[in-house]
Amino acid sequence: MKALKSALAKRVLADPSATLQLRAYLASKNSQPSLSTTVATDDVISLHSAQEGTVLYRLTVVPKAA
């Protein structure tokens, strides 16, 4: 897996709660037999910031570019 270098990724990884949510999401995706046939309902991370309050981000698995 490539290192996440975007500003949003750095904010998510800096927040312990959001990091745990992301880790749980990735673990559930890796334990399922096929990413393309399964639709998850818990694909949202909540990130709290002082400026914006609580913001919800929807996670999406993107196929690897050729």
C-alpha positions in Angstrom: 0.0 0.0 0.0 1.3 3.4 -0.9 1.9 6.0 1.8 -0.9 8.5 2.0 0.6 12.0 1.3 -2.4 14.3 1.0 -3.3 16.8 3.7 -6.6 15.1 4.4 -4.8 11.8 5.0 -2.4 13.4 7.4 -5.4 14.9 9.3 -7.1 11.5 9.5 -4.0 9.7 10.6 -3.3 12.4 13.3 -6.7 11.8 14.9 -6.6 8.6 17.0 -10.4 8.0 16.7 -10.4 8.4 12.9 -7.3 6.2 12.7 -9.1 3.4 14.5 -12.2 3.8 12.3 -10.0 3.6 9.2 -8.2 0.6 10.5 -11.4 -1.2 11.3 -12.8 -0.4 7.8 -9.6 -1.8 6.1 -9.6 -4.9 8.3 -13.3 -5.6 7.4 -12.5 -5.1 3.7 -9.5 -7.4 3.8 -11.5 -10.2 5.5 -14.2 -10.2 2.8 -13.8 -12.5 -0.2 -14.4 -9.8 -2.9 -14.3 -6.0 -2.7 -16.4 -5.6 -5.9 -19.4 -7.7 -4.8 -19.8 -6.5 -1.3 -21.3 -3.2 -0.3 -20.4 -2.0 3.2 -22.7 0.3 5.1 -20.1 1.3 7.7 -17.8 3.1 5.2 -17.9 6.5 6.9 -15.2 8.1 9.1 -16.0 11.0 11.4 -13.2 13.5 12.0 -13.5 16.3 14.5 -11.7 19.6 14.1 -12.0 22.8 16.0 -12.7 24.9 12.9 -15.2 22.7 11.1 -16.7 20.6 13.9 -17.4 17.0 13.1 -17.1 16.1 9.4 -18.1 12.8 8.0 -16.0 11.3 5.1 -17.2 8.4 3.0 -14.5 5.8 2.2 -14.3 4.4 -1.3 -12.0 1.6 -2.5 -10.6 2.7 -5.9 -9.2 0.1 -8.3 -5.5 0.2 -8.9 -4.5 2.2 -12.0 -2.8 0.1 -14.7 
